[in-house]
Each structure stands twice: as C-alpha cells, then as structure tokens.
Amino acid sequence: MIVHVAEAAAALQAHDDILILTHRRPDGDTAGCAGALCRGLRQIGKRAYILENPEITRRYAPMITDCYPPEDFNPQYIVSTDIAEEKLFPDTAEQYKGKVDLVIDHHGSNSGYAYETLVDDGAAAAAELLTTLIPEMGAKITPEIASCLYTGVATDTGCFRFSNTTAETHKAAAALIEAGADVERLNERLFESRSHARVIAERMALESLEFYYDDRCALICLTWDQIQAAGVAGAELEDLTSLPRSIEGVEVGLTLRQQKDGSFKISVRTGHDTNACNIARRLGGGGHPRAAGCEISGNPDNAKHAILEEVKKELDRADAEKEAQ
C-alpha cells in the first residue's frame, strides 16, 4: 500500500519495538537514514534499533553501530531505508523477507515488498524524505540527526553534482545545515579523504579502462582478486562508479566489480540522452534514469558482453529518438 509522509509518521507513532534495516554494501543514504530515524524514534520514546550490517565501512559505521540491538530484542515493527527490493537485504536480514511493515525509499523501481510503501522517486535521496518525516512524527532534527541526513543527501548527489539534485534537495540541505549538520567536517570526510587501499583500487580500475561504440561508452572492471589485493571494502568503491562517465564524450559509464561468489555487480551511469535504468532493468536490475545497477553471473567476458549489448540498444534508441525529432 502506498502511503504519504503523514501516514508513515502516524504508523511510526503507533508502533514500538522498531527494527530498521539497511541494504547490502551500505552507502551514506541507507546508513544515514537508519541512523537519523533510529535517533528520531528514540526521541519520541520508542524502543528502536538498527539491524547489524556486517558490511558497514568505517566511513558510515558511526551512524549505525551504536544503535545495534541487544540479543534479547524482539522487534514488532520492521522498517527498511533506501532498499528497493528484498534481494538487497544483507545476510543478517534474511529472516525479515516478507515481513517489512514500512519501506522508506526514493527508487521508482521499488518492488513494493512492504506492507506500506513511502516512495518519492523525485527525491534525490531517501534522506531527503526523512527531513520531512522526522519532524512530522514529532521529533526534532538535532545536530546529530542533521549530520546523518546530510550524509545521505550529499553522498547520493555526489556532493550536489549529479543530475538528481533539485531545488528541493538544496532546500533540504539548507535546513540540515541550519539544524546543526557539521558540513565542513562531513564534506572533508565524505569527499576529500581516501584510504590508501581505495587509491590502489582506483589505479587498478583505470588500468582496465576500455572504450566502446565510438568512445561513447567507457568501462572499468575490478576482479575479486584485485579487490582483495588492494584490501578495500566493497562500499568504499562506490564512488568509483562516476569515474567512466566523467570522461569527455562518454554517454554511458560502466563499472564492473566482481563479488566473492564470482558474479559481477555492474553500476551504470548515463548522460542526458540515455537512461541507465533501461539498461540495468533488462538484466534484472533497476535504479534511476542517470544511475542504476544490476548483477550478472559468469566470467568477465560474459559480463561485459551482456551489459554492452544492452548499452548498444539504449544508444540506438537514443539516436533514433534524436533523428525523429
């Protein structure tokens, strides 16, 4: 059932013993939303915790690790933040598939797996929704909550550089700054600091750079062995996804990252003429018009062949559309 902000706030007010879920390889949005929501719920007297996520990185851990539940906690109401579908649940959340009461998300491709769904695909981040939801349920956005939400908004917009950034996004960020978000410290930690391992992984990725379709598509690939050799956590590699698209003349940027099981996580970033979600959806994935992803089994050559076929279809579609105008 689709709900609005006021209805979601009422549902949260009406329940207790609330458990919040984050997605696999947690990014700043899912972790920031969970951290902010948990603190907001506690502020209005609720028992709320965040399910442990073993893949959380040091960059985002402070927002959620102090909210992990005690062993005897028995959740009665389950909320997911920034999770478009159940297959993105971490291993620790397997038992909650089919049991989520409320999802708070901004992906238009959300599968509707929860009993109630609060989704705004016009929001740049799920955190943008929570800047309204938290006050609506009767909590104040404290400096700590503001910092969590600013992390979500800033990371999902590439520090307000991506095309998903709107006037409403800037208004939300302004409100969070006024509420006490430590913007200077956060921006330095989120965008100006890289671990040694992350730099090594970026060098490996650049060495793999390939161009296709008259240089309109650029692709980088990291194997599991390379990721292990660099010693970098999966979530720390997320900002690599913008690298291929940043090259002049590239309309579609692809980042292939091999997982431990051999499959490839593929991130798709596109310009204004092509739709990333169209490309990813044909391979069982989803996301946004400019940023989407999917997973493919097989060796690197098979994974490249599969995604490049879909890229060509999308480029051809875009070309045909231009000619028809």
C-alpha positions as CSV (number, residue, x, y, z in Angstrom):
1,M,0.0,0.0,0.0
2,I,1.4,3.4,-1.0
3,V,1.4,5.9,1.8
4,H,2.3,9.6,2.2
5,V,4.6,11.2,4.7
6,A,1.8,12.0,7.3
7,E,0.6,8.4,7.1
8,A,4.1,6.9,7.5
9,A,4.7,9.2,10.5
10,A,1.4,8.1,12.1
11,A,2.3,4.5,11.6
12,L,5.7,5.0,13.3
13,Q,4.0,6.9,16.2
14,A,1.5,4.0,16.6
15,H,4.2,1.2,17.0
16,D,7.0,0.3,19.2
17,D,10.0,-2.1,19.3
18,I,11.0,-1.0,15.9
19,L,13.9,-2.5,13.9
20,I,15.4,-0.6,11.0
21,L,17.1,-2.4,8.1
22,T,19.9,-1.1,5.8
23,H,20.9,-2.6,2.4
24,R,23.9,-4.7,1.4
25,R,27.2,-2.8,1.0
26,P,25.6,0.2,2.8
27,D,26.2,3.6,1.4
28,G,25.7,7.0,3.0
29,D,22.0,7.2,2.3
30,T,20.8,3.9,3.8
31,A,23.1,4.3,6.8
32,G,22.3,8.0,7.3
33,C,18.6,7.3,7.0
34,A,18.7,4.5,9.5
35,G,20.8,6.5,12.0
36,A,18.6,9.5,11.8
37,L,15.3,7.6,12.0
38,C,16.5,5.5,15.0
39,R,17.5,8.6,16.9
40,G,14.3,10.4,16.0
41,L,12.2,7.4,17.2
42,R,14.1,7.2,20.5
43,Q,13.5,11.0,20.9
44,I,9.7,10.4,20.9
45,G,10.0,7.5,23.4
46,K,10.2,4.5,21.1
47,R,12.4,1.4,21.5
48,A,14.2,1.4,18.2
49,Y,17.3,-0.3,16.9
50,I,19.2,-0.8,13.6
51,L,19.9,-4.4,12.5
52,E,23.6,-5.2,12.5
53,N,25.1,-4.9,9.0
54,P,28.5,-6.7,8.7
55,E,29.4,-4.8,5.5
56,I,29.3,-1.3,7.0
57,T,32.5,0.6,6.4
58,R,34.4,2.9,8.8
59,R,33.1,5.9,6.9
60,Y,29.5,5.2,7.8
61,A,29.7,3.0,10.9
62,P,29.4,5.8,13.5
63,M,25.9,6.5,12.3
64,I,24.5,3.0,13.0
65,T,26.8,0.8,15.2
66,D,25.8,2.4,18.4
67,C,22.1,1.6,17.5
68,Y,22.6,-2.2,17.2
69,P,20.0,-4.2,19.2
70,P,20.7,-6.3,22.3
71,E,20.4,-10.1,21.9
72,D,17.0,-10.2,23.6
73,F,15.4,-7.6,21.5
74,N,12.2,-8.8,19.9
75,P,11.1,-6.5,17.1
76,Q,7.4,-5.9,16.5
77,Y,7.6,-3.4,13.6
78,I,10.2,-3.6,10.7
79,V,11.2,-0.6,8.6
80,S,13.7,-0.6,5.7
81,T,15.5,2.5,4.5
82,D,16.7,3.1,0.9
83,I,16.1,-0.6,-0.1
84,A,14.4,-1.0,-3.5
85,E,13.9,-4.8,-3.3
86,E,14.4,-7.7,-0.9
87,K,17.3,-9.1,-2.7
88,L,19.3,-6.1,-1.5
89,F,18.9,-7.2,2.1
90,P,22.1,-8.1,3.9
91,D,22.6,-11.7,5.1
92,T,21.6,-10.7,8.6
93,A,18.1,-9.6,7.3
94,E,17.1,-12.8,5.5
95,Q,14.6,-13.7,8.2
96,Y,12.7,-10.4,7.6
97,K,11.9,-11.0,4.0
98,G,8.1,-10.8,3.6
99,K,7.8,-9.2,7.0
100,V,8.7,-5.5,6.4
101,D,5.9,-3.2,7.6
102,L,7.2,0.1,6.1
103,V,9.7,1.0,3.4
104,I,11.1,4.5,3.1
105,D,12.8,4.8,-0.3
106,H,13.3,7.0,-3.4
107,H,13.7,4.4,-6.1
108,G,11.0,4.4,-8.7
109,S,11.8,0.8,-9.3
110,N,10.9,-0.2,-5.7
111,S,9.2,-3.6,-5.8
112,G,6.5,-2.8,-3.2
113,Y,7.6,-5.6,-0.9
114,A,6.5,-3.9,2.3
115,Y,3.0,-3.6,3.8
116,E,3.2,0.1,3.5
117,T,5.5,2.0,1.0
118,L,6.7,5.6,1.2
119,V,8.5,6.3,-2.0
120,D,9.3,9.5,-3.8
121,D,11.3,8.9,-6.9
122,G,11.7,12.7,-7.3
123,A,13.8,12.8,-4.2
124,A,17.5,12.8,-4.7
125,A,17.9,10.5,-1.6
126,A,15.8,8.7,0.9
127,A,17.3,11.1,3.4
128,E,15.5,14.0,1.7
129,L,12.2,12.3,2.6
130,L,13.3,11.9,6.2
131,T,13.9,15.7,6.6
132,T,10.1,16.0,6.4
133,L,9.2,12.6,8.0
134,I,11.1,13.0,11.3
135,P,9.5,16.4,12.2
136,E,6.1,15.0,11.1
137,M,6.3,12.2,13.7
138,G,7.1,14.7,16.4
139,A,10.9,14.6,16.7
140,K,13.3,17.4,16.4
141,I,16.2,17.3,13.9
142,T,19.2,17.6,16.3
143,P,22.7,18.3,15.0
144,E,23.4,14.5,15.2
145,I,20.3,13.7,13.1
146,A,21.1,16.5,10.7
147,S,24.6,15.1,10.1
148,C,23.2,11.7,9.4
149,L,20.7,13.1,6.9
150,Y,23.2,15.4,5.3
151,T,25.4,12.4,4.7
152,G,22.6,10.7,2.9
153,V,21.7,13.7,0.7
154,A,25.3,14.6,-0.1
155,T,26.5,11.2,-1.0
156,D,23.6,10.3,-3.2
157,T,24.0,13.5,-5.2
158,G,27.8,13.3,-5.5
159,C,28.0,16.4,-3.3
160,F,25.2,18.0,-5.2
161,R,26.8,17.5,-8.6
162,F,24.6,14.7,-10.0
163,S,21.5,15.4,-12.2
164,N,19.2,14.1,-9.5
165,T,19.9,17.3,-7.5
166,T,16.9,19.6,-7.4
167,A,15.9,22.9,-5.7
168,E,14.2,20.8,-3.1
169,T,17.4,18.9,-2.5
170,H,19.2,22.2,-1.8
171,K,16.4,23.3,0.5
172,A,16.7,20.1,2.4
173,A,20.4,20.6,2.7
174,A,20.0,24.2,3.9
175,A,17.5,23.0,6.6
176,L,20.0,20.4,7.8
177,I,22.8,23.0,7.9
178,E,20.5,25.3,10.0
179,A,19.8,22.3,12.3
180,G,23.5,21.9,13.0
181,A,25.0,19.5,10.5
182,D,28.8,19.8,10.6
183,V,29.1,20.4,6.8
184,E,32.8,21.2,6.7
185,R,33.8,18.1,8.7
186,L,31.4,15.9,6.8
187,N,32.4,17.0,3.3
188,E,36.0,16.5,4.1
189,R,35.4,13.0,5.4
190,L,33.0,12.0,2.7
191,F,34.6,13.6,-0.4
192,E,38.2,14.6,0.3
193,S,39.6,11.6,2.2
194,R,40.5,8.3,0.6
195,S,42.2,5.3,2.1
196,H,45.4,4.0,0.7
197,A,43.6,0.8,-0.3
198,R,41.0,2.9,-2.2
199,V,43.7,4.7,-4.2
200,I,45.3,1.4,-5.1
201,A,41.9,0.1,-6.3
202,E,41.3,3.2,-8.4
203,R,44.7,2.8,-10.1
204,M,43.8,-0.8,-11.0
205,A,40.4,0.3,-12.3
206,L,42.0,2.9,-14.6
207,E,44.4,0.3,-15.9
208,S,41.4,-1.7,-17.0
209,L,39.7,1.2,-18.8
210,E,38.1,0.3,-22.2
211,F,36.1,2.3,-24.7
212,Y,33.2,1.1,-26.9
213,Y,30.8,2.4,-29.5
214,D,32.9,5.3,-30.9
215,D,34.1,6.1,-27.3
216,R,30.5,6.9,-26.2
217,C,30.8,4.1,-23.6
218,A,33.6,3.7,-21.2
219,L,34.1,0.6,-18.9
220,I,36.3,-0.2,-15.9
221,C,36.5,-3.6,-14.3
222,L,37.9,-4.9,-11.0
223,T,38.1,-8.6,-10.3
224,W,37.6,-10.1,-6.8
225,D,41.4,-10.9,-6.7
226,Q,42.2,-7.3,-7.4
227,I,39.8,-6.0,-4.7
228,Q,41.3,-8.4,-2.2
229,A,44.8,-7.4,-3.2
230,A,44.0,-3.8,-2.7
231,G,42.4,-4.6,0.7
232,V,39.5,-2.2,0.0
233,A,35.9,-2.7,1.3
234,G,33.2,-3.0,-1.3
235,A,31.3,0.1,-0.1
236,E,34.4,2.2,-0.3
237,L,34.4,1.5,-4.1
238,E,31.0,3.1,-4.7
239,D,32.4,6.5,-5.8
240,L,34.4,4.8,-8.5
241,T,31.1,4.4,-10.4
242,S,31.3,8.0,-11.5
243,L,34.8,7.7,-13.0
244,P,34.0,6.3,-16.5
245,R,31.1,8.8,-17.1
246,S,33.4,11.7,-16.1
247,I,35.4,11.3,-19.3
248,E,34.7,13.8,-22.0
249,G,32.4,12.5,-24.7
250,V,31.3,9.4,-22.7
251,E,27.5,9.0,-22.6
252,V,27.4,5.7,-20.7
253,G,29.9,4.8,-18.0
254,L,30.1,1.2,-16.7
255,T,31.8,-0.1,-13.6
256,L,32.1,-3.9,-13.1
257,R,33.1,-5.2,-9.7
258,Q,33.4,-8.9,-9.2
259,Q,31.8,-10.3,-6.0
260,K,33.2,-13.1,-3.8
261,D,30.8,-15.6,-5.5
262,G,32.2,-14.7,-8.9
263,S,29.2,-12.7,-10.0
264,F,29.6,-9.1,-11.2
265,K,28.0,-6.0,-9.7
266,I,27.5,-3.6,-12.5
267,S,26.9,0.1,-12.0
268,V,25.6,2.2,-14.9
269,R,25.9,6.0,-15.1
270,T,24.5,7.9,-18.1
271,G,24.2,11.4,-19.5
272,H,21.0,13.2,-20.5
273,D,20.3,11.3,-23.8
274,T,20.3,7.7,-22.4
275,N,18.5,6.0,-19.5
276,A,20.6,4.0,-17.0
277,C,17.6,2.3,-15.6
278,N,16.5,1.0,-19.1
279,I,20.0,-0.7,-19.4
280,A,20.0,-2.3,-15.9
281,R,16.4,-3.3,-15.9
282,R,16.8,-5.6,-18.9
283,L,19.3,-7.6,-16.9
284,G,17.2,-7.8,-13.8
285,G,18.4,-4.6,-12.1
286,G,17.0,-1.1,-11.6
287,G,17.6,2.3,-10.2
288,H,17.3,5.8,-11.6
289,P,17.4,7.4,-15.1
290,R,21.0,8.5,-14.6
291,A,22.2,5.9,-12.1
292,A,21.3,2.2,-12.0
293,G,22.8,-1.2,-11.4
294,C,22.4,-4.9,-11.8
295,E,24.3,-8.2,-11.1
296,I,25.4,-10.7,-13.7
297,S,26.9,-14.2,-13.2
298,G,29.7,-15.5,-15.3
299,N,33.3,-14.6,-16.2
300,P,34.4,-11.0,-17.1
301,D,34.0,-11.5,-20.8
302,N,30.4,-12.8,-20.4
303,A,29.5,-10.0,-18.1
304,K,31.0,-7.4,-20.4
305,H,29.2,-8.9,-23.4
306,A,25.8,-8.9,-21.7
307,I,25.9,-5.3,-20.4
308,L,27.4,-3.9,-23.6
309,E,24.6,-5.4,-25.7
310,E,22.1,-3.5,-23.5
311,V,24.1,-0.4,-23.8
312,K,24.1,-0.6,-27.6
313,K,20.3,-1.0,-27.6
314,E,19.9,2.1,-25.4
315,L,22.3,4.2,-27.5
316,D,20.5,3.1,-30.7
317,R,17.2,4.0,-29.0
318,A,18.5,7.5,-28.1
319,D,19.9,8.0,-31.6
320,A,16.6,7.0,-33.2
321,E,14.7,9.4,-30.9
322,K,17.0,12.3,-31.9
323,E,16.5,11.6,-35.6
324,A,12.8,11.6,-35.1
325,Q,12.7,15.0,-33.5
